[in-house]
Amino acid sequence: RNFMGYTTRQTSLLLGLGMSSIGDSWTAFSQNEKTIKSYYTRLSQNELPILRGHQLTKEDLLVRKLILDLMCTFQAKIPEDLEGKINKPLLDDLVQDELVQIDRDFLHVTEKGVPFIRNICMAYDVRLNLRKGITEVFSKVI
């Protein structure tokens, strides 16, 4: 897998091996210890070197499927459950700039929009939109 978690084959299980790596069981994420000392200490105690984890909610799973569909096929059906939680100003700008087209509950990324797919996905990242301005975002788009 690459650093963003994408693989060349479809899978619902990724094992994180090594310091700071992220494992993914589709319904939960886990991150390994970040320092070599703590990583090897946990291993020497016959423990999994997991630092933290997150169990995905029903909403997380909807967002995940939507973003994966957009990233991989450049189109997605918008779940009704997410309609009130999107970044509407960003989405309106994307439509105005002809980067996406919306046909009722289906979003199509235009050819012009493909290079901006991460920006497009951000409109539907509910957790990102909730914490805007609260915490630092480490992976930024230009």
N, C-alpha and C positions, 0 to 999 in steps of 0.2 A: 504494500500500500504506500501511497505517497504521504506527505506530511499533513494533508487535509483529510486523510482517511479514505480516499478513493482507490479502488483496485481495478485491475484490468478484467477481472471476472466478478460476476455477481456473487455476493456472499452476505450472510447475516451474522457472521461471527468473525471477529478479528481479535487475535491474542496480542496484547502488548508485551513485548519482550525488551527488557533494558530499562535504564533509568528514564523517568518522565514519560515513558510511552503510554499510549492510551489504548485500552481494550474496549471492544464494542460487542455486546451480545444482542444487539438490535433493540432491546427494551431497556438497556442500561449501559452506562459508560463507567470505566474505571481508569484511574491514572496511577501509575507506579510512583514510588518514592523518587524524589528529584535529586538527591545527593548520593554519591557512590557509597559513602559510609552507611547511611540509613538503608539503602537498597541491599547491600551485602549483609548488614546486620540482620535484617528481616529474613533473608535467605538462609543464613547460618542457623536461625532459630526454627527452620522448617516452616516458615510462614510465607504466604504470598506477599510480595513487596508492594501492596496496594496502599496508596496514600489517601485517596478519596474516591468516591463514586457518586453516581447520580442515576436514580431510577426514573425513566421517562414517564410522563403523564400521558393521558389520552391526547391532550392538545399537543404535547411535544411530538407524539407519533404522527399526528396530522401534518404538523409543520415539517417534520423530517421528510415524509413522503412527498409533500409538495415541492420542497427545495431540491430533493434528489431528482424528481421528475424534471424540474426546470434545468438543473445543471446537466443532466444527461440527455434529455430529449428536446429541450428548449420549448416545452409546452407543458401545461398542467391544468387539471380541473381544480378550481378553487373550492375547497370545502365550505359549506354554509357556516359551519361553526367558527370559521376564522374571519369571516367578512367584516365584523366590527372591530377586529384587532389588528388590522393591517395599517401600515404607514400610508394613509390616503394621500397626503401631499406629495410624497415621493412617487407613489404610483401615478398620480395625475401628471407629474413632470415627465415620467417615463413614457406615458401615452402621448403627451404633447410633443416630446422629442422623437416620436416615431420609433422608439426602442421596443415597445410592446404593443400588441393589439389585444383588446379584451372583447370577447364575444359571449355575453351573458356571464356564465360562471367558468369560462375557459380562457386561459391566458396563453398567448402565442408570443414568443420572442421573435422579433423581426431579424432579418439578416444584419441590419444596422445595429441591433441590440446585442448580438452574440458576444462581442468583446466586453460588454458591460454586464454579463450574466451575474456576477457577484453583487453588483449594485442592485440589480433587479430582485435578486433573492432577498436582499436586505429589507425590502418592503414587506415581506411576509415573515420575517424572523421576529416572532412575538416577544421572545425573551430579550433580544437586542433592543427592540423598540421600547420595552418597559424600563430598561436600565440606562437608556440614553442619557449621558451627562452625569451618571452616578459613578460608574466604574470605567477604568481604562480598557479600551479594546486593543488587543495586541495585533490582530491581523486586520490591516486597513487596506482599502482600495484607493486608487489615485483619483 
